Amino acid sequence: MKKFMSEFKEFIAKGDVMSMAVGIIIGGAFTAIVSSLVGDIITPLLGIVIGGIDFTGIKLSVGSAEIMVGNFIQAVITFLLTALVIFSIMKAFNRFLKRQKEEPAPEPEAVPEPSDEVKLLTEIRDLLNK
């Protein structure tokens, strides 16, 4: 059991696991942003364009069961809109990263030549060290 716990601690402490945990947390927050963008902005605008059609009311009755086809259609539309938003964000992000790589790094500033006093003091220091 002691070996198991030490292996578990090593596994948890590895950078890959911590990076994955941070990624999952950030992903959850990003999901909220994308969901809000799709649900609160894009879907209502799309509803205006297509005349306010709401698919959630479409259902099929088979005996006493109701098959909610409209909910499935709405989920597919939401998925496609979400995929489109994420694709657009990633495309813009990749374009930003590409521009960052293309910009040349600033030239390091040239070190100014030491003054005559500094040169003299350096010579004195070197002579004293000998």
QUIURJO-V334160 format. One record per backbone hydrogen bond with DSSP energy under -0.5 kcal/mol. NH is the residue of the N-H (numbers start at 0). CO is the residue of the C=O. If there is no record, write none. Layout:
nh=NH co=CO
nh=NH co=CO
This chain:
nh=4 co=0
nh=5 co=1
nh=6 co=2
nh=7 co=3
nh=8 co=4
nh=9 co=5
nh=10 co=6
nh=11 co=7
nh=12 co=8
nh=13 co=9
nh=13 co=10
nh=17 co=13
nh=18 co=14
nh=19 co=15
nh=20 co=16
nh=21 co=17
nh=22 co=18
nh=23 co=19
nh=24 co=20
nh=25 co=21
nh=26 co=22
nh=27 co=23
nh=28 co=24
nh=29 co=25
nh=30 co=26
nh=31 co=27
nh=32 co=28
nh=33 co=29
nh=34 co=30
nh=35 co=31
nh=36 co=32
nh=37 co=33
nh=38 co=34
nh=39 co=35
nh=40 co=35
nh=40 co=36
nh=41 co=36
nh=42 co=37
nh=44 co=40
nh=45 co=41
nh=46 co=42
nh=47 co=43
nh=48 co=44
nh=49 co=45
nh=50 co=47
nh=51 co=46
nh=54 co=52
nh=56 co=53
nh=57 co=54
nh=59 co=66
nh=61 co=59
nh=61 co=64
nh=62 co=60
nh=64 co=61
nh=66 co=59
nh=66 co=64
nh=67 co=65
nh=68 co=66
nh=69 co=57
nh=71 co=67
nh=72 co=68
nh=73 co=69
nh=74 co=70
nh=75 co=71
nh=76 co=72
nh=77 co=73
nh=78 co=74
nh=79 co=75
nh=80 co=76
nh=81 co=77
nh=82 co=78
nh=83 co=79
nh=84 co=80
nh=85 co=81
nh=86 co=82
nh=87 co=83
nh=88 co=84
nh=89 co=85
nh=90 co=86
nh=91 co=87
nh=92 co=88
nh=93 co=89
nh=94 co=90
nh=95 co=91
nh=96 co=92
nh=97 co=93
nh=98 co=94
nh=99 co=95
nh=100 co=96
nh=101 co=97
nh=102 co=98
nh=118 co=114
nh=119 co=115
nh=120 co=116
nh=121 co=117
nh=122 co=118
nh=123 co=119
nh=124 co=120
nh=125 co=121
nh=126 co=122
nh=127 co=123
nh=128 co=124
nh=129 co=125
